[in-house]
């Protein structure tokens, strides 16, 4: 829900980055640092969006997204956890992956 997104974006340790070409916004990334002392060194990519015209060319951002997987692997990330049927949109289930940097 939108309220959850607003809460996460306004939390301390939440950072939003934009990718631009000239003055055109091509993509957004939201990074959320963990708040618990023992895992404060970690961060979660909460959201990644790339405009349709740039998807498959530079970046892309659910586990069925092969372009995103290739990007994460190229950046030395590995799958840490995989969950079948993690998200349901309408009558369709999607898997999610949690990635960690090696």
C-alpha positions as CSV (number, residue, x, y, z in Angstrom):
1,X,0.0,0.0,0.0
2,X,1.0,3.6,-0.6
3,X,1.2,4.2,3.2
4,X,4.0,1.6,3.5
5,X,5.9,3.2,0.7
6,X,5.6,6.7,2.3
7,X,6.8,5.3,5.6
8,X,9.8,3.6,4.1
9,X,10.8,6.6,2.0
10,X,10.6,8.9,5.1
11,X,12.6,6.7,7.5
12,X,16.1,7.6,8.6
13,X,18.6,5.5,6.5
14,X,16.4,5.5,3.4
15,X,18.1,6.9,0.3
16,X,16.7,7.6,-3.1
17,X,18.8,7.8,-6.2
18,X,17.9,8.8,-9.7
19,X,19.7,8.0,-13.0
20,X,19.6,10.8,-15.5
21,X,20.6,11.3,-19.1
22,X,20.8,15.0,-19.7
23,X,17.7,16.2,-17.8
24,X,15.7,13.0,-18.4
25,X,15.0,10.7,-15.4
26,X,15.8,7.2,-16.6
27,X,15.5,5.2,-13.3
28,X,15.0,5.3,-9.6
29,X,16.5,3.3,-6.8
30,X,15.5,3.2,-3.1
31,X,18.0,1.9,-0.7
32,X,17.1,1.2,3.0
33,X,19.8,0.6,5.6
34,X,19.0,-1.9,8.3
35,X,18.4,-0.3,11.7
36,X,19.3,-3.2,14.0
37,X,22.8,-2.8,15.5
38,X,24.1,-6.2,14.4
39,X,23.1,-5.8,10.8
40,X,23.3,-2.0,10.4
41,X,26.1,-2.5,7.8
42,X,23.6,-4.0,5.4
43,X,21.1,-2.3,3.1
44,X,18.1,-3.5,1.1
45,X,17.3,-2.4,-2.4
46,X,13.7,-1.6,-1.6
47,X,12.7,-0.5,-5.1
48,X,14.3,-0.3,-8.5
49,X,12.5,1.2,-11.5
50,X,13.9,1.9,-15.0
51,X,11.9,3.6,-17.7
52,X,10.7,1.3,-20.5
53,X,12.9,2.9,-23.1
54,X,16.1,2.0,-21.1
55,X,15.1,-1.5,-19.9
56,X,17.3,-4.1,-21.3
57,X,19.9,-1.6,-22.4
58,X,21.4,-0.1,-19.2
59,X,19.4,-1.4,-16.1
60,X,16.2,-3.0,-15.2
61,X,14.3,-3.7,-12.0
62,X,10.4,-9.9,-9.2
63,X,12.5,-13.0,-10.0
64,X,11.1,-13.5,-13.5
65,X,13.0,-10.4,-14.6
66,X,16.0,-11.9,-16.3
67,X,17.4,-8.4,-17.2
68,X,17.6,-7.5,-13.5
69,X,19.2,-10.8,-12.6
70,X,21.9,-10.3,-15.2
71,X,22.5,-6.8,-13.7
72,X,22.8,-8.1,-10.2
73,X,25.2,-10.8,-11.2
74,X,27.3,-8.4,-13.2
75,X,27.6,-6.2,-10.0
76,X,28.9,-9.3,-8.0
77,X,25.6,-10.0,-6.2
78,X,24.5,-13.6,-5.4
79,X,21.1,-15.0,-4.6
80,X,20.8,-15.3,-0.8
81,X,17.1,-16.4,-0.6
82,X,14.4,-17.3,-3.0
83,X,10.7,-17.4,-2.2
84,X,8.0,-18.9,-4.5
85,X,4.7,-17.1,-4.6
86,X,6.0,-14.2,-2.5
87,X,3.8,-11.6,-4.3
88,X,0.3,-11.9,-5.7
89,X,-1.0,-9.4,-8.2
90,X,-4.5,-10.2,-9.4
91,X,-4.5,-14.0,-9.9
92,X,-0.8,-14.2,-10.7
93,X,1.9,-15.2,-8.2
94,X,5.5,-14.0,-8.5
95,X,8.7,-15.2,-6.9
96,X,11.1,-12.9,-5.2
97,X,14.8,-13.2,-4.6
98,X,17.0,-11.6,-2.0
99,X,20.5,-10.8,-3.2
100,X,23.7,-10.1,-1.3
101,X,26.9,-8.5,-2.5
102,X,29.9,-10.9,-2.6
